[in-house]
Amino acid sequence: MLKITVHNIEYVPNLEHSSNIDLLVTFTLKGISKQISWQRTSLELPKLDQKVDFSLNGSPLKNTEPLEIHLEDRDKTNSNKHIGQTQLTLNDLIRTGLIKQHVVLKDTKLYLTLEYLTETSDVPMNLKNEILWKSELTSNQLFKTRSTKSQDFQIRVKIFQARQLIGIKQTKIQTGTNHPYFNEVFFYNVNLSETELCDEIIEFEVCNSRTLRSDMQIGGFKLDISYVYSQIKHSINRKWLLLCHEDDRMIAGKGYLKVSVNILGPGDEAPSQENEDDDDDIESNVLKPTGLMLRPATFVLKVYKAEDLPRMDSAFLNGVKKIFHAAEDVKELIDPYVKFSFAGQQVSQLIDRIDNRKQTSIKISSKIVYTCSHPEFNQELRLGLKFPSMCDKITLTIIDWDRLQFDDVTGTTLLHIRSICDDRGNGFLPTFGPCWINFYGAPREYSGLPTALDALNNGKDEGVAYRGRLFIELQTLVGETPKETVSDLSNSDLIRTLPYQSRKKYKLHAAFLDASVLYDHESSVEFEMSIGNYGNKFDNPMENGTCSTTPPTNPVFDGTAYYFLPWEHTKPCVQVTSEWEDISFRLEAMNQILKIKLFINGILSTLDLLKIKRLSEEVLLRSYKQSLDMIILHLKKPLPDFEPGRHYINELDRLRRQMREKDLMDMVNKLEELKLRAKNSEEIIQTMEDIRRKLEHLQLEPQNSIPDVIIWLLANGKRYAYYRLPANEVFYSTNTDRRGHLCGKVQTITLKWPGKQKDIEKDKRFFIPAEIRVKIWFGLSIYEQDWLSQQKGADLAIYAETYENQTNVLGQWTTTGPLMTRPMWSDVTGNMSLLKQNFKVPDGWRWDGDWYISPEIR
């Protein structure tokens, strides 16, 4: 049930110039209208407290259903005279169950209370930990007569940040961004009565300082002080204001501004501005101007399939699931489904679950695919929204369903709206795919007990391991809201996406030159290199072999505080063979733009050195203009072409290429103009820094479907420290301008402890886990000869290794006896038998010597 209470009304126009006014308020919801009327016989403020109820007949309110309000002056002889009308969105009401609202109908203000009651309860629905104004203030207190006695007030306004500013890519204070952070506080001291104070408004304006003064406003918001004063502690904290043009509110919003407003009287204390979770971009926390029309839209997400998902259940639960699903032989211990959410909303359908012997319902987005680490969903999920949206992230979560326990998050990834759309005048709406998207989180190895690293699966911190990927496609439809949220994909969709899933063979090579600054370890140490699940030693050792790890080596104390590995003249090499889509055109474009940005960084550093030498302005200006010629030369180089038959491009590839080419040409024109008119060096430096920031945005590649290269330090069968390296940085291209800037080059890598800083053991927190010098090469296998040709001055040798296992019986070491549980000769794990005489060399190869005991692990 929806209950509406009309408390009072202010500033009623006297349309008939009469002392008697018959006011009629009409509320319309879902096509049903209810009315309140009364006669005002004087010009004093009427106090009404009249109510209307809407029976919803068990149908819940939807945020897409507005409440229409019409205010008229009733005329018994002629037609009623229209005073004003508006629409209220019910997002906040659905979220909290109880709100106070003052509605502006032209110059007239209508004060309302709206209560949303569930079918099974007589009290409003409340969000957990939500403090409602009703809990502390009664209706009489909220609308009590204001004092007319003057007193001192201080109005504090804090501006935090802005988001999604329309039509701006450059501002004076926050250059090159439409997401500026300000964090500024303004104080206004006034001496007014409560009545006078509450008649005032606070006007917010966001402006572009680089445009003409007559056209500099991006958007604005007018906030009644009476609204702020009626809130708890006379404050609104960390609220988002939806900006608009005052001249035409039918135009969609122009962005969002995050503010806090506090009104302090004598002896009042300002509430705290701290918020532990500052990522509070929930659209229910938005104040919207009355009458502003936002464009309805729908995200259409096509979820095709997933692969490489890790094990999530124990063998015991596997047995229970056999009972429920009558599975004969279940090996893949995961029951995945996909959750699709944006701006606090998610696509959902209800399924039943037995919890503590009670049947309950849970919300899921896609269907559940039971006992499958490579599920095929083949579903279309639709989610309604309104543009512009304050939120900038689409969240995709793969979850392991569990009938008996809580569902477990397998992995989470974010699609940043800014990287898949162009919000400028001639830009494009969010679009993505068909393409794979990768998931990262905690290490893949299953543990029956929860660990601190499990929180990494929620996507809020850097994931330390690859946890699978999802094949999806996203479209945005404007002007409509979804009629059904979940449906099955057609066969034509499945056939259309097949070319985007074709794969080629890649090779990942690395040569470890030295390992130093090692933290103390009690056992031998080795390094593992993987890409995706290829090279993961622990997840599937039979398939992933040992060529992805360095030989186990005992650390040697360096005499100070750390250890090193005594590799000396024999440097271990690793190799990982993998298969991925051929997206070289995406990786090469990323690298080309990245190299231009790095080139500008180098020029700026050189120019800083010239300034230190205190050269004359004329000499500096001449040097700076020469630098502009070099930058222009790099910006004019064409981006990589799409090769038909080899590369399969989608809509986002085409649109981002057009955007990149246009922006790069704009940069060239700007620098050409700057060469002619620049009169001082500071102007040139500022322009170069602006271009560098724009290149950072152009460099982003949301459809990079090849996972990161991950290096792990292993000891005693456990993972201790890691490093993630984007694959494009070591990617090989025949064009040097498009080759990864670290491809085949010696680099120094400092590994990191996994997890949050607070979860790391205190004795490790302030120590470096390890530092390595390494050369890494990644590319299509047809170009592997480039890596081999680089290894000059040394011979490439391949070692065969086997480990002798012994057990101690009565002080004597022996390879036999009842206590011997391992083969006499085995691999490093002790599981696979590896007798020396069983090793065979390939055709054309020969042994270079006899077996010997390795001194590194002796």
N, C-alpha and C positions, 0 to 999 in steps of 0.2 A: 504494500500500500504506500502511496505517496501522499503526505499531508503537507498542505501549504497554509501558512499563517501570514496574513497581511497585518502588519503592526501599525504603520502610519504612512503618511504621504506628505511630501513637501513641495512647495513651489507649483501649485496647481493654477494653470492659467484660467482666467475668467473670460471664456470665449463669448458668452452672451451678455457680458457686462451686467450681470444680475447678482443679487445677494444669495440666490439659491442655485446650487450646482448639484446635479444628480450625476455622480461618478459611477461608471460601470467598468469593472476589471474582468476580463475574460482570459481564462487559462485554457490552453489547448494542448493535449498530450495524446499521441496515437490516434488522432482524429476525433477525440472526445473533448468536449468543451464544458467547463464549469465557470460560473459567474459569481461575482460579489458586487453588490451595489449599496450605495448609501447616499444620503442627502446631506450636503454641507450648507448650513444656514448662516455661516459667518466666514470671515477670512482667516480665522485661527486654524492652527495645525490640528487636524482631526486625529484622534486616537481610536483605532479600530479594533485590532486583535480579532479579526474575523477569519474563519477557516473554511477551506474546501478540501475534500478528500478524493483521490483517484484510486479506485480499486483495480489492481493489476491482474486479478484472477489467476494468480500463480505464475504469471509471465514476468520474468525479471526485467528491470530497466536495462536499456542498452545505451552506450555512450554515443551512438549514432542517432538517437531519438531526441530532438530538442523539445524544450518546453516553450511554447509561444505565449506571449503576454500582450494583450491589447488593452489600452486605456481610452475610454470615450466619455464624453459629456452627453448623457442621455437626454433626448428630446422626445416628448410624448406626441408632438404634432408633426414634426419633420424627422428626417433621418438624423441619427446620432452624429455628433461632431467628434471627429478623430483627434485625439491628443497625442498619442504616440504608440509605438509597438516595438517589440524586440524578441529575440530568441535567446534562451539560456541553454548552454550545453550542460550535461548532467555528469561529467567526468568526476568532479569533486564530490558530488552527492553519492554516486555509486561507490566511490572509494571510502568515504567516511561515514555515510549514512545520515549526517546532520550538518547543515551549513546555514550560515546567515548571509543574506545577499541584499545589497541595495542596488536597485535597477534604475538606470537613467533612461527616461523616455523623453527625449529632447531636453527640456529644462526641468522636467518633473522627476522627483525621486520617489521610488516606491521601496519600502523596507519590508523584507520577507524573511521567513524562516521555512526551510524545506527539510522534511524528515522522510527518510526512506526506510520502511519497515519490511523485514523479511516475512516470508509466509508463516514461519513457525515461531516468530518472536514479536512481542509488542514493544520492543525497544529498538532504537536505530542501530544499524550495523556499525561497528567501530573497527578501525584498523588497529593492529597491535602496536602499543606504545604511542598511539596518536592521542594528543591532548586536544579535545574539542572545546570551543569557546563556551558551549553549553554547560560544561562541567564546573565552571567557576562563575559564570555570569548568568543571571536570570534575564528573562525578556524585559522586565521593567528596568533592570540596571543597564541593559544595552541601549534602550531607547528612552532613558530618563531625561528629563529637562536639563539642559546644560546650564552651568553657572554663568552669570553675567559679571562676575567679579574678576577684574584683571589680575593676572599673576604671571610669574616668569616661567617660560617654557624653553627647552632646548630640543631642537629637531636634529637628529643625527641621521645622515644618509650615507651609507657605504655602498660604493659601486665595486662589484667584484669583477665581473667579466661580461663579455658579449659573445653571442654565438649566432651563426647562420645569418650574418648581416648580408642583405641582398644588394647586389650591384656594387660591391666594394671589394677590391683586392689590394688596396693600398690606403693606409691612413697615416697621418703625420706622426702620431705618437707610437702607434703599433704598426710598423711598416710591413706591408706585404701579407696581411692576414685578415680574414673575416671572423677570427676568433680571438679578439684582443683581450688581454688581462690588464686590469687597471689597479684594483685594490687601493682605492682612495676613499677617504672619509671627509664629508662636509658637515659643518656645524652651523646651525642657524639659531640665534638667540632672539626670542620675541617676548613681548609683554602684552598679552591679550587675554581676554576672557575665554572660557571654554567654548562659548557660543561663537565668538568671532574666530577662534582658531579652527573650529570644525567647519566653518564656511570656506576655508581656504583650500587650495589644491597644490600639489607638488607636480611639477611638469618635468618630465625627463625627455631629453633629446639626444640622439646619437647622430653625429655629423661627420662628414668627410671633409677634412680641412684642406684638401687639395682641389676642391672644386670651387666654383663661384659661390659667393655668399648667398645669392638668391636661390641656389639649387643645392646647398650643402647638406640639407637634412636627409638622413637615411630613414629615420623613423622616430616616433615619439610615443609617449604614454602619459596620460594625466591620471593622477592618483588622488582621490579625495582624502584629506586628512581625517575626516570624520570616520572613514573606514578603518584607518590605522588606529585611531583613538579608541575604537570600540573593541579592538582585539585584546587578547590577554597581555597584560603589562604594556598596553598601548604600543605594540610593536608587531611588525611583520619581519621575519628573519629568513634570509636566503631564499627569497622568492624570485621567480623568473617573470619578467614583464614582457608581454608580447607587443612588439613595436608595430606601429601602423602609421599611415598618412592621415592626418586629421581631416584633410580636405575630402578624402574619399575612403571611407572605411569598408567599402565593398571590395577594395583591392586587398589581396592576400597580405598577411603579415610580412614585415620587413626584417625580422630577426628577433632576437631575445636579449634581454639585459637582466643580469642577476644582481639584486639589490637587497639591502636590509634598511628598514626605516624604523627608528625608535623616537618616541615622543616622551620626554622626561620632564616631569614637574618637580617642584621643590622636594628634595629628599629621595627622589626616585633613583634606582640603580639600573644601569643599562644591562640587559640580558647578554649572556655570553654569545660571541659570534663563532665559536669553535664548532666544528663538525667533523667527527672522525671519518665519516664517509663523504668526501667532498664530491664524489661522482653521483650527485643527486639530480641527474637529468631526467626526472620523472615528469611526464607531461601533466600529471595531476597537480603539480606544484607550480602551475603557471597562472598568473592573473591575466585575464583577457579583457580588452576593451569591449564594452557593450556594443553589440551590433556588428562586430568585425566578422567578416565571412572568410573562413579558411577553405582552401580547396580540398575536397575529399579525394582520396587516392587509395590504391590497393597495391600492396606488394604481392606479386605472384611468384612463389618459390617452387620450382620443380626439383624434387629430390629423387635422384635416380638410384644411386648405389653408394656403398661405402666399402672400404677394403683395409686390410692390415690392422683391424681392431684388436686390442690386447685381451688376454684372458681376464675376466672380472669375477668369476665365481669359483668356489672351492669344489672339490670332487664330491663332497657330501651333499651340497646343494644341487649338484648335478644329478645325483641320485633322486633327490626329491622331485626335481623337475621332470625326470623320466616318468614318475608316477602321474604327474599332472598332464603331461603331453604325450604319454605312451611312446616315447622315443626309444628305439631299440639300442642305438649306439651313438651317444652324443659325445663328441670330442672337443668341440669349440665352446668353451664355457663362457658365453656372453649372449644376452638377449637384447639386442640394441633397438632403440627408437630415437628419433630426432625431435628436438624441441626448437621451435622457431619463434623468437620474441623480438620485440622492438618497442621502445618507449614505455616499458612496463606492461605491455599487452603481449599476448602470445596466442598462437593458433592452438586450439585445444579441443579434444574430444574425450569423453568420459569412458573409462573402463572399470570393471570391478576388480577388487583385490581383497583377499582374506587377510585381515590383520588382527592378531590376537583373538582368533576364532570369530571375528566379526567381519561381515562383508562391508567394505567401504569402496568409494569411487575415487579414482585419481585422474588427473588431467594429463594427457599426452598430446603431441602434435601429429606425428606420423604413426603408422601402424608399427607394431612390434614384430620383429623377425626373430624367431626363437632359435637359439643355439647356432649362431652363424657369425663368424668374424668377417665375412665379406657379404653382407646382406644386400638384397635388391628391394628398394622401397617402391619406386615407380609411382610416386604420388605427387599431387599438386596441392600446396598449402597456400591459402590466401589470408592476408592480414590487412585490415583497414587502418588507415591513418589519415592525417590532415597535414597539408603543406602550408607554410614551412614548418617543419618539425624541429623542436629544440634538440632532440636526440641525434647523435651522429654515428651510432653504432647499431648494426643488426647483429644479434647474438644467435649463434647456432651451437647447440649442445647435443652431443651424442650421449645417451644415458643407457645404462644397463638396467633393464626391468627385473624386479625381484618380487615374487609372489609372497614370500614370507618375511622379508626384511625391507628396509628402505632402499629405494632405487639409488644406484651409484652413478656419479658423473664419470664418464669415460674420458671426455675431452671437450673443450670449449674453444671456439674461434670467433673472431669479430670481423665483420665486414664494415669498414669505415665508409660512411656515405660519401665523404669528400673525395675518396679515391675512385669511386665508381660512378660519379656524375660530374657535371659542370654547371654550377648554379649561376653563371653569368647570363647575360641577355640572350645570346644565341647558343646556349649550352645544351645539355641533354640530361634526361632524368636518370635516376639510378638504374643500372643494368649490369648484369654479370653472367658470364658463361655462355654456353655450356663449358664448364671447366672444373677441375679438381681443386679442392681447398684443403689445406693441411691442418692437422690438429697436433698440439703439443701439450705436455703436462708432466706428470711424475714418471719415473722409470717404468718400463713395461712389465718388469718381472712381478708376478702376482705374489701378494703377501696376504695371509689370512687375517692379519691384524692391521688396523689403521696406522698410518704413519703421518708425520708432519708434512711430507711431500705430497700427500693426496690433495691438499688444498690447491696445488698448482693446476689440477684438472679443471678448476673453475675459471681459468683464463685471466685472473687478476694480476698474476706475476709471470715472469718469464718461465716458460716451460723448459724442462731440462731434457726431454726425450720426445721423440716422434711417437704419436699414438694413433696413427691412421689418417685417412683422408676421406672426403665426401665429394661426390660428383653431383653438381647442382647447376641450376640456371635461375636467374632472377630477372623479372621484368617489373615495371611500374606502370600502372594504369591510372590516369588522372580523370577525375570527374565521376567516379563510381565507387561504391562500397561493396564488399563481397556479399553475395547472397548465400553461398556455401563455402565453408572454410577448408574442407578436405575432399579431394576427388582423386580418381585414378588417372594415370597418364595414358594417352592413346598409343597405339603401336607406331604411328607415324612419328611421334616424338622420340620413341626409343630408337627407331631406325635412323632418324635425322642426326642423332648425337654419336653414332658409331664412329665416324671419322675422327672425332675429337678424342677418342680413346685409343687410337693406334699408337704404338710405342716403338722406340728404337733403343739400341744397346749403348750404354754409357760406361765409361771407365773413370774411377776415382783413384788417383795415385798420390802417395805421400812418402817423403823421405825425412825421417827424424834425424836431425843433426846432433842435438844434445838435449838433455833434460836436467835442469838444475833447480835450485830453490825448492826442493822437494820437502814436504812435511814428513815427519818421522813415521815410518811404516815398519811393522814387525815382520812382514813377509815380502816376497818378491813383488815387483811392480811391472805392469805392462800398460800400454796405451791402446785403446780401441778407437777406430775411425769408422763411422757409419753414415749412410745417407738413406733416409727412410728407415725401413727395417732391414735393408741390406747391410751386412756387416755386424749386426747385433749378435754378439757372441752368446749371450745368455738366453735370448728368446727362443732361438731354434738352432742349437749348435751344429746339428747334423747338416742343415742346409746352408748355414752362414759360415761354416768353416773357420779356420784360424788365420787365413791370410789377411784378415782385417785388423790383426793385433800384432804389436811388437813382441819379441820373445821376452818371457819373464826374466827380470834382472833384479838382483839384490842391490838396494841403494847403498851408497858409501857416504859416510859423514864427511862434510867439507871442513870441519875444524871450527866452525862458528856456530850457526844455529840451524842450518839446513843440510840436506843430503843431495846427491847427484847420482846419475846412472853412468857407470864406467863403460860407455860404448866405444870409446877410443877411436880406432881407425875403421871399425866395422859399424856402419850406420844402418839401422833397421829400416826397411821399406815395407809399406802395406799397399794392398790393392783390393778394390771392391768393384765388382761388376754389377750393374743394375740396369733396369729398363724403365724408361719414362717417355712421356710425350715429347715430340720435337718442338719445343717452344724457344728455339734459339733466337728467333726474331724478337721475342720479348726480353730475353736476357741481354742480347746485344744492344738493344735500345737503352736499357737500364745502364749498362756499362758506358755507353757513349756519353750519355748525359752526366753520369757520375764523374767521368774523367774531365768533362768541361768544368764541373764544379770544383774538382780538385785543382785544375789548372788555375782557376780564378783565385783559389785559396793561396796557391804558390805566388801568384802575382801580387796579391795584397801583402803577403809577408815580405816580398822583395821591396815593395814600395814603402813599407814601414821602415825598412833599413835605410832607404834613401832619406826619409824624413829625419831619422836619427842623426844623419851626417850634416843636417842643417844646410842643405843646398838651397839655392834661391828658388823663389816661386816659379820663375820662368823655366828653370832647368827641370823642376819637378813636373810642371805642366807638360813639357815636351816628352818626358819619360812616360807620363801617364797616358798621353795620347797614343804613343807607340804601343803601349800595352793594350789599348782598345782595339787596335788593328789585329793583334793576335787573337783576342777573344772573338772578334767578329769572324775571323777565319774559321775558328772552331765551330761557332754557332751555325755557319752556313753549310757545314758538312751534312749530306743527306742521311736521314735515318734508314735503318735496314729495311729492305723490301720484303714483301711476303712472296714466297716462291710457291706458285700453284703446284699442287700434287705433293708437295712436301709439307707445307704449313697449312693448317686449317684455322682460319681466323673467324672470330665471332663479332658481334655488333660492337662490343666494348673495345675490341682491338681497333676497329675501324674508326670509332669516335675519338679514342684517345690519341691515335696517330694524327688525326685532323687537328685536335686541340694542341698537341705538342708542336706540330709544324707551324701553326698560326702563332703560338706564343714565342717560339724561337725566332720567327721572322719579326715579330714585334720588338723583341730584344735587339735584333740587328738594327732595325730602323731607329730605335731609341739611341743606340750607341753611335750610329752614323750622325744623327742630329747633334748628339753631345760633343762629338769631335769638332763640330763647326762653331758651337756657341759656348763651350765651357770656358769660364774665365778664372776658375780656381781649382786646385787639386781636390778640395774637400767635396765638391759637387761630383767629381768623377768617382771618388771612393764610395760615396753614398749610393750612386747608381750601380756600381759593381756589386755592392753588398745586397742591394735589392734584387739584382739578377741572380745572385747566388742563392738567395732564399726561394725565388721562384723555381729555380732548377731543382731544389729539393722536393718540391711538390711534383714537378714533371717526372722526376726520377722514379717515383713510386710505381710499382707494378702489382696491382691487386690480384692479377691472375698468374702469379708465379707458382705454378703447380709442382715444381721440383722442390723437395724438402731441403732444409738446411743440412750442411755437413756438421756432424757432432763428434767431438773428440772427448773420450772419457779416460780418466785415470782409474785403473783397476788394481786392486790388491786384495789378496785373501778371498777371492771370489766375490767381492763386493765393489760397488761403484762409489767413488769418493769425490771426484771433482770433474768438471766438464767445461766445455767451451762450444758455443754455437757459432757457425760461420755461414753466412748466406752463400748459396752455391754460385750465384752470379759473380761473386768477387774472385773466384778461382776458375771461372768458366773460360774454356779456350775457344777462340774464334780466329779464322784466318786473317781477319782484318784487325790490325793492332789497335785501332781506335775503339773497337768494340769488344776487345778482350778484357777479361777481369783484371783489375789493376794489381791483384795479388797472384795471378795465375803463374805457377812455376817459379815464383820468387821466394827468397828466404824471408820469413816473417817470424817475429817473436810473439808468442801467445802466452798470456797469463791465464791459467785456468781459474775457475770460480767454484766455491762451495755451493752445492745445490740448495735451493729453498730460500726462505726469507732470512734476513739478517738476524732477527730475534730467535729463530729456531736453530741457528748454528751453535754448536757446543762452544762454551766460553773459552776453552783453551785453544780453539781453532779460529775463533772469530777474527783475530787480528794477525793471523798468519796467512801467507800465500800458499795455496795447495801445491802448485807446481808452475814452473815456467819452462817452456820448450821453444826450441828453434826448429822450424819445419818448412819444407817446401811442399805445396799442395797443387795438384793439377786435376781438373775435372772437365770432361768433354765427351763428345761422341766417340765411340770406339774406333771409327774410321780415321780419326786424327791422333791415335795413340802414339804414333811414331814421333810426334813432336816432343812428347815427354821423354821417350827413350833417347832421342838425340840430344837432349839437354844434359844427360848424365855423363859429362866428360870428366876425364881425370880420375876415373874410378871404374872398377869392374863390377857389374851387376851379378851377384851370386845368389842362388837359391839354396837354402839349407833344409835338410830333412832332420827332424828331431823326434826323439822318443825318450820316454822317461822310465827309469828302472824303479820299481816299487819293492820295498822290503818292509818286514815287520820284526819287532824286537821280541824274542822269546828267551826268557831267562838270561837276559843280558847279551844275547847273541842275535845279530841281524841276519835274517834269512829271507829267501824269496818263496819259501814253501811253508806248509803247516796249516792247521785249522784256523789260525787267526788271520791268515792272508785272504783278504776279501777282494783284492784288485788283481788284474793281470800282471804277470812278471814285467812286461814292457807295455806301456800305454801312452795315450796322449796326456796333455797336461792336466786334464780333469780326472784321470784315473779310470775313465769309463770305457774307452775304446782300446782294444788290444792292438798294439803296434810292434810286432816283432821286427828286429833289424833286417832279417833275411827276407821279409815280405816287401820291402821297399823296392820298387822298380822305376828306373829312369825312363823318360819318354824317348822315342826314336830320335836319333841325332844328338842326344845329350850323353854326358859321361860324368862319372864321379871324379871329383877333383882331389880326393884324399880319403883317408880312412876315418872311421868314427872317432870322435874325441869328446872329452867331458868339457862342457862350456864353462869357462872360468867366471862368467858373470853370475851364474846361479849356483856355483859349486858350494 
